[in-house]
Each structure stands twice: as C-alpha cells, then as structure tokens.
C-alpha cells in the first residue's frame, strides 16, 4: 500500500491516547469536517464535496475505532463514547452537506436589526459547531426555548450560565452516585448488569427499575445541561459570541403534556437534523408521514446503539431500537387519538407513563453495557457521597424486606 494511503487503513486494535495518536487519528477527520463546512457555503463546490466525503467517513471510522480515550481506565469509558459519537456526527453531517446542492445561508441574529456582514471563516466555524442550526436557513421548524439567563451584558449572562452549569454538574454527580448505590457490584460498576431485580415481586421490581430509570433521566438532563452551559460561558467570554447565539437547550422536560411536545420542544434538539436526515426523510419517502416519525426515532436508537458499542461491542441493537422506536409509535398513537389536543394533567400522565415504561428498557440497555458504572464528578467528594449512598441503600433494603 502507498505510504500516503496508510492513514486510511482501518485499525484492528485500539491504542492509548497520546499527542501523536491524537494528531494522526483525530485531527484528520476534524480537518475534513471543517473543509466540508467551508465548501458547503460556496456555490459550485458539490463535486469537490462528493470526492472528499468517502475520505472523511473512513477517517472518522478509523478515529472512532482506533483510540482508547479512557487511557486504560474503564471508569472513564464515557470518553470513548464521546469520541465515537463525535465521529458519527462528522460522518453524518458531512454526508448531508455533500448532497446539499445550494449553499447554506446564515441569517441575522434575533436581536440584530441590520443585515449581518458575511465572514466566511466565522460562518464556517459556526456551521461546524452549531448542531441545531440556530441562525441558519436550514433550521426551519426548530423550536428555540425562551432564554433563562439575563442578557443585559455578556458578563451577566456568562455569570448566570456558570452558576447554573456548576449547579447541574453537582446535581449530575449526586444522581450518578445514587444510581450506582442501588447495585454497586452489578450495573453500578463497569461490569454492568440489569436494573430488574428478580429477587423482588413484579410490582416492586418494576417500581425499583422505574425509580432508577427516572433518576437516570434527570442525571442525563443534568450532565448535558452542565456541559452545554459551561461551554456557553467560554463561547460568550472567550469567543465574544452574543448570548442570542447560545439559546437554552432544554425547556423543563418534566412539564411536557404530550410526547410530541417532549421530543420536539422540551428535550434538547442537538441531533434533530441528523435523525431527520438519516431516518425521517428516507422512511417518509417509503411510508409517508408516519414512516418519517418512526424513522427519525429509529435513527436516534441506532445512534445510541453506536454509543454503547464504544464500551461494549457485544451490546444488542434491539435494546436501543425498541425503546426509541416505541417513542415514535407513541407519538403516532397520540396524534391518531387526540390530534394536536393532547394536554392538561391527563396528557402529562400519559406522557410520563409512556416515557417511564420504555425508559426502563432503554436504561436497562445502558446498565447492561456498564454505562452507569463510570466515573462522576463526586467520586472524590466522599463527605457528599456517603449520605446519598446511605439513603439509597436504606431504601433498597426497605424494598427487599416488603
């Protein structure tokens, strides 16, 4: 094989993260990603994008499967998940940009009264980092939650976001410790295990698993919210972005009164475009509008399955496809029965019941793969963890004595 093509050779084993391995494995697909983002803003560049995409996809696959980001520490396996999903996003987004026939257009900010001056370099960076498409012509239909931080100045906005981010970071650590305390030797460890305890009668077994699944949902919300808000602080203070360019990602998901509202408005929309492009559009062509809804959720399920493969190559695909597919089925049922009138307390009960029901299956898939046994922000904060662990163990012992 030609030496210049060695970079495209797919690996058979993972190597530890070093400066050299990061430079040779991660930077090439990232560079292709930014080049494609630049090209899709220019007219008559599709032939170049078509030629570049296979190289980008191979490099992304190579990076995702060749590096051990956790440095041999199983508790940091979530770093391999981050790498794998990042490379999947690179391959998926550049594929969409490759088939795009017209250049993307960046529109004015909501608070801007003047037409924006075009800066192709800044537009490229914004397109590459802007998963939701806020401020772009291709994000039509995207719901943007109302701002919760003061926008009177960058400093006030960043200070509020920092406090909120740190609060959610602490909450995430507390929740993670609580979940692991239910079963430290099985799903609370990197070895993994089921959240369904066969030693309990069915009603207590599913009460316990539902509490674990619901707690995990709040933990996921907290870690994503913390990560986003801390990133926003850097974007506003260091890169001088306007607060309008960093709108909230979540809108109180626990208040949703329909599945459609939960998934299209209140949960984060970071991968909305990818799921619609890869699953919604193809399935809608084959099966109409219902197919588009189901296809979008199946794409999400496959995306989450790929995340599990980073830590457990033997993970079964159905454990993600089934619960996410049933979320789409629930949206279809909801619309068929109530149209757009789902709401009120009955709508809330329906929504939360369906989410918890299939959330059990979803979280069980994560638990079996060892995803819940990773490290958390409170690992070294023993005085904080001890009361949390003690309370959870007392509750779990109570269930087992009923």
PyMOL commands that set and color helices and strands:
alter all, ss='L'
color gray80, all
select helices_A, chain A and resi 3-8+19-39+46-66+74-76+78-99+120-129+137-139+154-182+202-237+243-245+253-255+259-266+272-309+318-338+344-368+371-373+382-400
alter helices_A, ss='H'
color red, helices_A
select strands_A, chain A and resi 15-16+67-68
alter strands_A, ss='S'
color yellow, strands_A
deselect
rebuild
show_as cartoon
